[in-house]
Amino acid sequence: MALEITATTMTATAAGKVVAPTRTDCGWHVTTCSRPVDRNTAITALMLAERLITHGEDDPCAREWRRELGRD
């Protein structure tokens, strides 16, 4: 797993898949969120995506991060 976060970009690479939220003037756009989110929420969503790819749906960390993002 490779995670890279800068002031203007974020990417996670796991199992050959790349996840990258997009930054705009309104905030960060994450495909699983219906509205722009703040930086911390985008980082949580990025970590959740990476965790789901590598550990699956039943992982305790994934369940907690989903709860934090309001997805459970």
C-alpha positions as CSV (number, residue, x, y, z in Angstrom):
1,M,0.0,0.0,0.0
2,A,1.2,3.4,-0.8
3,L,-0.5,6.5,0.6
4,E,0.6,10.0,-0.6
5,I,-1.0,13.2,0.8
6,T,0.1,16.7,-0.1
7,A,-1.6,20.1,0.2
8,T,-3.2,19.7,-3.2
9,T,-3.4,15.9,-4.0
10,M,-4.2,12.6,-2.3
11,T,-3.7,9.1,-3.6
12,A,-3.8,5.6,-2.3
13,T,-2.5,2.6,-4.2
14,A,-3.4,-0.9,-3.1
15,A,-3.6,-4.2,-4.9
16,G,-2.9,-2.4,-8.2
17,K,-5.8,0.0,-7.7
18,V,-5.5,3.8,-7.3
19,V,-7.9,5.9,-5.4
20,A,-7.7,9.7,-5.6
21,P,-10.1,12.3,-4.4
22,T,-10.3,15.5,-6.5
23,R,-9.7,18.9,-4.9
24,T,-11.7,22.0,-6.0
25,D,-12.5,25.4,-4.6
26,C,-15.4,23.9,-2.7
27,G,-13.5,21.1,-1.0
28,W,-12.6,17.5,-1.9
29,H,-14.8,15.4,-4.1
30,V,-14.9,11.7,-3.1
31,T,-16.9,9.3,-5.3
32,T,-18.7,7.8,-2.4
33,C,-19.9,11.2,-1.0
34,S,-22.7,13.2,-2.6
35,R,-21.2,16.6,-1.6
36,P,-17.7,18.1,-1.3
37,V,-16.0,17.2,2.0
38,D,-13.2,18.7,4.1
39,R,-9.6,17.6,4.0
40,N,-9.9,15.3,7.1
41,T,-13.0,13.6,5.8
42,A,-11.3,13.0,2.4
43,I,-8.4,11.4,4.2
44,T,-10.7,9.1,6.1
45,A,-12.5,8.1,2.9
46,L,-9.2,7.5,1.2
47,M,-8.0,5.3,4.1
48,L,-11.3,3.5,4.1
49,A,-11.1,2.7,0.4
50,E,-7.5,1.3,0.9
51,R,-8.6,-0.7,3.9
52,L,-11.5,-2.2,2.1
53,I,-9.3,-3.2,-0.9
54,T,-6.7,-4.9,1.3
55,H,-8.8,-6.3,4.2
56,G,-12.4,-6.6,3.1
57,E,-15.8,-5.4,4.3
58,D,-15.7,-7.1,7.7
59,D,-12.5,-5.4,8.9
60,P,-13.1,-3.6,12.3
61,C,-11.2,-0.5,11.2
62,A,-13.3,-0.3,8.0
63,R,-16.5,-0.6,10.0
64,E,-15.4,2.2,12.3
65,W,-14.3,4.5,9.5
66,R,-17.7,3.9,7.7
67,R,-19.4,4.9,10.9
68,E,-17.4,8.1,11.2
69,L,-18.3,9.0,7.6
70,G,-22.0,8.3,8.3
71,R,-22.2,5.3,5.9
72,D,-23.4,2.7,8.5
